[in-house]
């Protein structure tokens, strides 16, 4: 057993995907597994959901991820953001069920020419920018772009899609404006699939549920916002966190009153205390911003972090009369008995979002499916 690892709860993952059938039972559900499945482990998550009939396909951020996922499943794969115009890589996917995003005509022409050369048709998805101001044809150009694409003989248009800027917000005004702009263009093409709903949009703005719903953060048991949580729970949606980050104590030592702990001596012992050292730090994705603020769980009880978190080590204060020993399991994120250290708790103390907490967990830490 490794000394630091990530646990992935298979039952909770499957449960979370099933929750979206409650609100979007007419749509295909495509799990978003980009960025190492939001830090959870790309291989492990795809292997679980490949056997799940609720997962119609997988969505990734780039071509490298698409090729990795294609080795794990026969379900279709959609690249959401970008890809490298590398002939060797594109040749590998030309006969796979992988579709690529296009958001400018130069890319359309390039893929069409390459398709002719390879004697194949590339599957593509047209990205429309309806106000998020990221990748995509601006809405005013989109109709011409769609018509242009449909005339290319070596391209097969599979879907038209967009993304929302603040669908997790309590105020859905701008989301509805984006949706209206998207419908103005996409609704003219009845034979082409449409999709715009991420987890938050699917819950907060049911009108965004089209042919496909892209289930991202909520797949992993995390709410995109408090407003989304309130709305989701009112609809009967129950999300269960999928990830836990665990380690083991490698040393316990006695410290005297006045001793300092860690770099920059940011914690001075006010009395005699015991200190546990665990082999996790910001290199493993456990932020230095948690220094002297976060707590961990040992046997279901909370203990405080003392001193600055190091690159590979973190120090924890234990009570003098503790029976905790070297080798004891420590939970830094996740459930331990009746208590839970949530991604939201850690995000709040480090002034970020729960997305960042989980995606920063180091990729090469072992993932264990439980």
N, C-alpha and C positions, 0 to 999 in steps of 0.2 A: 504494500500500500504506500503511495507517495506521501510525503510529509505535508504537502499543501496541494489541495485539489478543489475542483468545482463539481458539485453534484447537480444533476439534471433530473427533475422529477417527471418521469414519463407520464404518469397518470394525470398530473396537473396540466401538462402540455396538451394532451388529448382533450381534457376537460375544457380548457380555454377555447380551443378551436370550435368545439361543439357549441359553446355559448353563442357564437355568431350566427348559428342556424336559427336561433330564437328571433333575431332581429332582421336577418337577411336570408331567409330560406329560399328565396327565388334566385339568388345570385350564386355564382361559383365562388368558393373561398380559395384564395391563393396565399399561402403563408409567405411572408417576406423574411428571407433568411440572409439578407445582406449583412456585410460587416461581421462575419463569423457568427451569423444568427444572433445579432445584437449582443455579441460577447458570449453567447451560451454554448457555442461549438457547432460549426456548420455541419460537419459530418454526422454528429450525434443527432441533431435536430432533424435533418433530412432523412436519416435512417429510420427514425421513429415515425415521421409523418408520411413517408413513402407507403406505409401499410395502412394509412388512415384514409378511408373513403371520403371524408369531408374535405380533404386537400386535393384540389383539382390540378394544381401545378405549383411551381415555386418561382419566386421573384428574387433577383440578385442585383447587385449594384453594377457589376462590370463583367467583361468577357471571361476573365480568369476564374471568377466565381462560378460562372455558368458552366464552364468546362469541368470544374471540380464537381459540381452538383450532377452533371450529366453522367458521371461514373457511378452515381449512387441511386439513380432513379430513371424510370422510363417515362415519367410524367413530363409534360411540357415545362419549359423554363423561359422566363422572360427577363431580359436585361432592362433595368429601369433607367439607368443614368448615362452610361458612356461605354465606349469600347475602343480598343486600339486598332487602327487601320493596318493590321498586320496580316499579310496574305496567308502566311502559314497557319496562324491561329484561326482565321476565318475559313480556311479550307477544312479545318478540323470540325467546325460546327455546321458546315454547309449541308450535311446530311443528317444532322441531329435535330431534335425538336426544341431548338433554341431560337427565340425571336429577339431582334435587336431594335433599339430605339433610334429614331431619326428626328432631327430637329433643325436640319438645314439641307438645302438642295444639293450641295456638294457631296454630302454623305450619300444621298439618294443615288446620285449619278455613279459614285464610286462603287456602291454595292451592286447596282444594276450591271455595270461593266464587268465586275468580278464574277457575278452570277453567270453572265454569258460565257466568260472564260472557263468557269468550272462546270458549265452545262447544268446549272441548278437554279433554283429560286430561293432567295433569302427571305425568311419570314421577318417582317418588320412591324413596328408599332410607332405610330405618329404621336409625338409629344406636343401638346398645345399649352402654351403659357397663357393662363387666364388671369394673371395678376400676382403670381408668386415671384416673378422676375428671376427665374432660374433658367434651366434648360427648356427649350420648346419654341416652336413657331409662335409668334404673337398671334392672337386670335384673328386679327384682321388679315393675316397672310395664310391662315390655316386652310381655308377652303381651296384656294389655288394650289396649295401644297398637296392636299389630298388628291385632287384631280390629276396633278402631275405624277404622283406616285402610282395611281391606279393604271396609268398608261405605260408604265415600265414593265416590260415582258419578263424580266428576271427577278421581280420582287412580288411577294405575296403579302398583302396588307392584312394583318390579323386583328389589330385593335387601334382605337384612337383613345388617348388618355390625357388626363391632366392631374394636377395636385393642388391642394388648398393651403393657403398661407396661415390660417388660424382656425381650423375646424375644431380644435380643442377648446376654443374660447366659449364663454357663456353667451356672448353676443354673436349670433350667426349671420349678421347682416352681410358682411363681406363674403362669407362662404356662399351665401345664396346669390350674390352678384356674380361670383366666379362661376357657379353652377349654371346660371342663366346664359352667361357668355359661352360656356362650353356647349350647352344644348343648342345654341344658335347655329353652331357649326356642325357638331357631331350628329345631331338628331336627324340630319338629312340623309344619313347613310345607314339605312335600316339593316343591311346585311353585314355590317362590320361591328364587332364587339366594342362596347364602350366601358371605360372604368375610370373612376375618379375617387372613390371612397377608400380612405385609409381607416384604421381602427376608430379614430375619433369621429371622423365624418360619418361613418356607418351608424354610429350610436347617436350622435348629436343632430345630424341632418339626414333623416331617412331617405329623402329625395335623391341623395347621392348614390344610393345603392342601385347599381346598374348591372350589367352582365357579370362583372367581376367585382369582388371586394378584396382589397389588399389588406390582409390581416398582419399588422406589424407588431408594434410594441405590446399590444394587449394579448397577443398570442403567448407572450412570455409571462402573463399574469400581472402586468403593470399598467396602470391607468395613465393616459397621456396628460391628464389634468384633473383637478378636483371637480371642475364642472362636468367633465366627461364621466367621472366616477359617480357623481350624484345622478346624472341622467341614466347611466347604465344600470345602476342598482335599482332605480325606479322601474326599469324594464325587466328586472329579474336576472340581470347578468351578474354572475359570480366569478370573479377572476382569482386564480390561485398562483402565487409566484412559483416559477419553475427553477430558479437558480439559488444555490447556496454556495458560499465560499468558506472553506474550512481549512484548518491547519492543526498542528500539534505543538505543544510546548517543548522547546529544546533545552531550556535551562530555567531553574528557579534559584534566586539568590536573596540574601538578606541585605537590606540597606539600612544605614544609620540615619538618624535625624540630621538634616543638613546636607546629605548626599544629593548630588544632582544627577539627572537622568538624561542621557542622549546628547546629540549635537546642540550647541548653543545654550545648553543648560537651562532649557525652558521650563523644567519642573524641578523644584527643590523639595525633598521629603520633609514634611512637617513633623514626622515622628518615625520611629523604627517601622519599616514595612518590608513586605516580601514583594519581589518583582519576578514576573514570568516573561520570558523572551520567546517570541514566535518568529519563524522564518518567512515573514511576509512584509513587503514594503511597497513603495511607489513603483518599483520595477515590476511587481506583480499586478499593478493596477489598483492598489490600495492607497488612495491619495494622501499626500503629505498634509493636506488641509484638514485631515481628521485628527491631527496631532493635538493631544490634550483635550480633545472634545468627544471623540467617538467612544462607544462602549462595545464590548464583545460579550458573547454568551459562552459560559462553561457550565455544563450540567444544568442548563436552564436558568442560570443566574447571571446578572450583568456585572461586569468589571470594567473599570475605566482604563483607557490608554493614558500612559504617562510619558512625557517627553516628546520630542520630534520623531515622527515616523521616518525611518531610514530607508535607504534604497532596497534593502532586503530583510530588514528586521523591524519589529514593533515590540514595545515594552508595555506590560499590563500590570497594574497594581493588584495584589491579592491580599486578603486579610491575614493577620498574623496567625490565626488559629486554623488556617485552611488545611484541608486534607487533599487538595489538588496536587498532583505530582507531574513530573516530567513525562511526556508522552500523552498527556490528557488532550482530548479534542477541544478545539476552540472554533466557534462559529463567528465569523466576521460579518457575514451577510446571510440572512435566511433564518429559518425556524430552528429552535432548539427547545424541546419540551413545550412549555406553554408560552414562551416569549419569542419575539421575532425582531431581528434587526432588518428593517426594510430598506430598499433602495431609495425610497422617498425620504426616510430619516437621514440617510447619509447625504443625499442630494441637498437637503435643506441646510445642513450645517456647512456644506462646502459651496453654497450658492450656485448650484447648477441644477440639472434636470436628471430624472431617474435614467433616461436613455444613456447619459454619459457614464453613470456609475457602472452599469453592466457592460457596456461596450468597451470600457477600459480594462476589464479583467484580461490578464495576459493570455494571448492565444495559445501558448504552448503549455499552459498548466493542464494537467490531465483532467478530462471530463469523464465523470462516472455517472452512468444512467442508473437511477434507483427507482 
